[in-house]
Amino acid sequence: MVERYDLVPPVNIKALLRDCADLYFEGWPFTGCDALVHGLHLPRPQVFVRNGLPPRRERLTLAHEYGHIKMGWHYGTVGCQAVPSEVAIEAAEGIPGPTHDADDQEREATRFASYLLIPDRHLVPLINNADMGLILDGLDRTGVSADAAFMRLRDLLQPGFLFTFEVKSDRRFYTSPGTVMPTSSSRLRISSLREASADSGTAYVGGRRVDWFRLTDFAAFEPAPGSQSATELLRSAINSHENDPEFQQKLLLSINGVVGGSLSAERARHPEQALALLRHKFDSKPEFQEIVNDPSFDLYLRRKVEEWAVKRGIL
């Protein structure tokens, strides 16, 4: 849809929806239902939207209903509520609760809406910018709510990022996959998070004041000295702390699996990020702690990053 209509944020979702459906804004007492789409099997369905929704929530709701219409396997009459995550929707008063299939349709429509309003071709170039302030400013220009924005952003970031903001009396947290929270910040105090962060700041997204934190340190990358291979360096670190040959081999395979899986995700775009990603990953692996603390282990990580970067032609 983005390519077909050459969509650029903020997407004119009302025009898109009115092109394929009859759109009505109505008042109703069902607080658990933001919109209802009827006649998905018909050439031109009807979409009813609750009056008075905040503008950004309304945009997400309209895009959500548009998704129901455009995904040809969605069927029936669906009552929807704009929600901050892809979870099952509770039944609204007076409207039947969703079946298992309806739950799947709701999740699909939410994902469709987020990709439509925040398309890859707008978001990916932003993420290639190292300045989080500029990334969040570009995200805000899409015109979506903070919840929708960070649902989308977090999955494209490497581990180590956290975003938090308040909605009324509720504080919400979004982390990139694989993020390890500092032990000292178990209560998630803003002051503690700032102390534990390599970088942090504030921005406004979706009308919310957002505190953001980067918990990984992008130190300047230097290849490991010497000619030892990554495997030799890892064996050295393991053998210094484990004598059983069978267990040594098991540790080697496990650690190589963690490193390979982390790098294959390709969230890092340069060696500094890749090394920070791996160091952060092993912060959450207490079973390897003695080996991780061995000087040879960091040389092993640097050698693996060097191999990764050479393979991709960025070193």
C-alpha positions in Angstrom: 0.0 0.0 0.0 2.9 2.4 0.9 4.5 1.8 -2.5 1.3 1.7 -4.5 0.1 5.1 -3.2 3.5 6.6 -2.6 2.6 7.3 1.0 4.6 9.8 3.0 4.0 10.5 6.8 1.7 11.9 8.0 -0.4 9.5 5.9 -3.8 10.8 4.9 -5.6 7.8 6.3 -9.1 9.3 6.1 -8.8 9.7 2.4 -7.5 6.1 2.0 -10.4 4.8 4.1 -13.1 6.8 2.3 -11.8 5.5 -1.0 -12.9 2.0 -0.1 -15.6 2.3 2.6 -18.4 4.5 4.0 -17.0 6.3 7.0 -19.2 7.6 9.8 -18.3 9.3 13.1 -20.9 8.6 15.8 -21.4 8.9 19.5 -22.0 5.8 21.6 -21.7 4.7 25.2 -19.4 1.7 24.6 -16.1 2.8 26.3 -14.4 -0.4 25.3 -15.0 0.1 21.6 -13.3 2.8 19.4 -14.6 1.7 16.1 -16.7 -1.0 14.3 -16.3 -2.2 10.7 -19.4 -3.9 9.2 -19.7 -5.9 6.0 -16.2 -7.0 5.4 -17.5 -9.4 2.7 -19.2 -6.5 0.8 -17.6 -4.5 -2.0 -17.9 -1.3 0.2 -18.0 -2.0 4.0 -19.2 0.5 6.6 -16.8 1.9 9.2 -18.2 3.6 12.4 -15.8 5.5 14.6 -16.5 6.8 18.1 -16.7 10.7 18.2 -14.2 12.5 20.3 -11.1 10.3 20.1 -7.8 12.1 20.5 -6.5 12.9 17.0 -3.5 10.5 17.2 -5.5 7.6 18.6 -8.1 8.3 15.9 -5.5 8.0 13.2 -4.4 4.6 14.5 -8.0 3.5 14.8 -8.7 4.5 11.2 -5.6 2.7 9.9 -6.6 -0.4 12.0 -10.0 -0.5 10.3 -8.4 0.1 6.9 -6.3 -3.0 7.6 -9.4 -5.1 8.3 -10.8 -4.1 4.9 -7.6 -4.6 2.9 -6.7 -8.0 4.3 -9.1 -10.1 2.3 -9.2 -13.0 4.8 -10.8 -10.8 7.5 -14.5 -11.3 7.8 -17.7 -10.5 9.6 -18.4 -7.4 11.8 -15.5 -6.4 14.1 -15.6 -4.1 17.1 -12.1 -2.6 17.8 -10.3 -0.6 20.4 -7.0 1.2 19.9 -4.6 -0.6 22.2 -0.9 -0.1 23.1 0.2 -3.6 22.3 -0.8 -6.6 20.2 -2.9 -8.3 22.8 -6.4 -9.8 22.7 -9.1 -7.2 22.9 -11.5 -7.4 25.8 -15.2 -7.4 24.9 -16.9 -4.0 24.9 -20.1 -3.7 26.8 -23.0 -4.6 24.5 -20.7 -6.0 21.8 -19.8 -9.7 21.6 -16.3 -10.6 22.6 -13.9 -11.7 19.9 -13.3 -15.3 19.0 -9.8 -16.8 18.6 -9.9 -15.9 14.9 -11.1 -12.4 15.8 -8.1 -12.0 18.1 -5.8 -12.9 15.3 -7.6 -10.4 13.0 -7.1 -7.7 15.7 -3.4 -8.3 16.0 -3.0 -8.3 12.2 -4.9 -5.1 11.8 -2.8 -3.4 14.5 0.4 -4.5 12.8 -0.9 -3.4 9.4 -1.8 0.1 10.9 1.7 0.6 12.4 3.5 -0.3 9.2 1.1 1.9 7.1 1.4 5.0 9.3 5.2 4.4 10.0 6.5 2.9 6.8 9.9 1.3 6.6 11.1 3.7 4.0 10.5 6.5 6.5 11.7 4.8 9.6 14.8 2.9 8.5 16.7 6.0 7.2 15.9 7.7 10.6 17.4 4.7 12.5 20.6 4.9 10.5 21.1 8.3 12.2 23.0 7.9 15.4 21.2 10.9 17.0 18.3 9.6 19.0 16.8 13.1 19.2 16.5 13.3 15.4 15.1 9.7 15.3 12.3 10.6 17.7 11.6 13.9 16.0 11.1 12.1 12.7 8.9 9.5 14.5 6.8 12.2 16.0 6.1 13.7 12.5 4.3 10.5 11.5 1.4 11.8 13.6 0.8 8.6 15.6 0.5 8.1 19.4 3.5 7.4 21.5 2.4 3.8 22.1 2.1 3.1 18.4 5.4 4.8 17.7 7.4 2.8 20.2 5.7 -0.5 19.3 7.2 0.1 15.8 10.5 1.6 16.7 11.7 -0.9 19.4 11.7 -3.9 17.1 14.2 -2.2 14.7 16.7 -1.2 17.3 19.5 -3.3 18.7 19.3 -4.5 22.3 20.0 -1.8 25.0 17.4 0.9 24.4 14.6 1.8 26.7 11.8 4.4 26.3 9.3 5.5 29.0 6.5 8.0 29.3 3.4 8.7 31.3 -0.2 8.3 30.3 -2.3 9.8 33.0 -1.1 8.0 36.1 0.3 5.0 34.2 4.1 4.9 33.4 4.8 2.8 30.3 8.1 1.2 29.3 9.2 0.0 25.9 12.5 -1.8 25.4 14.3 -3.1 22.3 14.4 -6.9 22.2 17.2 -8.4 24.3 17.6 -5.3 26.5 19.1 -6.1 29.9 17.9 -3.8 32.7 20.5 -2.7 35.2 20.2 -4.5 38.5 20.4 -1.2 40.4 17.3 0.0 38.4 14.9 -2.8 39.4 12.3 -0.2 40.3 13.0 1.6 37.1 13.6 5.0 38.6 14.4 7.6 36.0 17.4 8.9 38.0 18.8 5.4 38.4 18.4 4.7 34.7 20.3 7.9 33.8 23.2 6.9 36.0 23.3 3.4 34.4 23.1 4.7 30.8 25.8 5.3 28.3 23.5 8.0 26.8 20.0 9.4 27.6 17.7 12.3 26.9 14.2 13.5 26.5 11.9 14.2 23.5 8.3 14.6 22.7 6.5 11.9 20.7 2.8 11.7 20.1 2.2 14.5 22.5 4.1 12.7 25.4 7.3 13.7 27.1 9.5 10.6 26.5 12.7 9.7 28.5 15.0 7.5 26.5 18.1 5.6 27.6 20.9 3.8 25.7 22.3 1.2 28.1 25.1 0.0 25.8 28.4 1.9 25.3 29.4 2.4 21.7 33.1 2.5 22.4 35.5 3.0 19.5 36.2 -0.4 17.9 39.7 -1.8 17.6 40.3 -5.3 16.2 41.8 -7.8 18.5 45.6 -7.8 18.3 47.6 -10.9 17.3 46.8 -13.7 14.9 44.7 -16.0 17.1 41.3 -17.0 15.6 38.1 -16.4 17.4 37.8 -20.1 18.4 41.3 -20.1 19.8 40.6 -17.0 21.9 37.3 -18.5 23.2 39.0 -21.8 24.0 41.6 -19.9 26.0 39.0 -18.1 28.1 37.0 -21.3 28.7 40.0 -23.5 29.5 41.1 -21.0 32.2 37.9 -21.7 34.2 36.8 -25.2 33.2 38.8 -28.5 33.1 36.3 -31.0 31.8 36.9 -31.4 28.0 33.3 -32.4 27.4 31.9 -29.3 29.2 34.5 -27.1 27.6 33.1 -28.1 24.2 29.6 -27.6 25.4 30.4 -24.0 26.6 32.2 -23.2 23.3 29.1 -24.3 21.2 26.7 -22.4 23.5 28.7 -19.2 23.5 29.2 -19.3 19.7 25.5 -19.9 19.4 24.7 -16.7 21.4 27.2 -14.7 19.4 26.1 -16.0 16.0 22.4 -15.5 16.8 22.9 -12.0 18.0 25.0 -10.9 15.0 22.6 -12.6 12.5 19.8 -10.3 13.7 21.7 -7.6 11.9 20.4 -4.7 14.1 24.0 -3.4 14.3 25.1 -1.2 11.4 28.8 -0.7 12.3 31.4 -2.5 14.5 30.9 -0.3 17.5 27.3 -1.2 17.7 27.9 -4.9 17.1 30.5 -5.0 19.9 28.2 -3.1 22.3 25.3 -5.5 21.3 27.4 -8.6 22.2 28.7 -7.2 25.5 25.2 -6.2 26.5 23.9 -9.7 25.5 26.3 -11.4 27.9 25.4 -9.1 30.7 22.2 -11.3 30.9 24.1 -14.6 30.9 25.2 -15.2 34.5 26.1 -18.9 33.6 29.0 -17.6 31.5 30.1 -14.8 34.0 33.5 -16.3 34.9 34.4 -16.8 31.3 33.0 -13.3 30.3 35.3 -11.7 32.8 38.4 -13.4 31.4 40.5 -11.0 29.3 40.6 -13.4 26.4 36.8 -13.3 26.1 36.6 -9.7 25.1 39.3 -10.3 22.5 37.1 -13.2 21.2 34.2 -10.8 20.9 36.3 -8.2 19.1 37.6 -10.9 16.7 34.0 -12.1 16.0 32.9 -8.5 15.3 35.9 -8.1 13.0 34.9 -11.2 11.0 31.3 -10.0 10.9 32.3 -6.5 9.6 34.7 -7.9 7.0 32.1 -10.2 5.7 29.7 -7.3 5.2 32.3 -5.1 3.7 32.2 -2.4 6.4 35.7 -2.9 7.8 
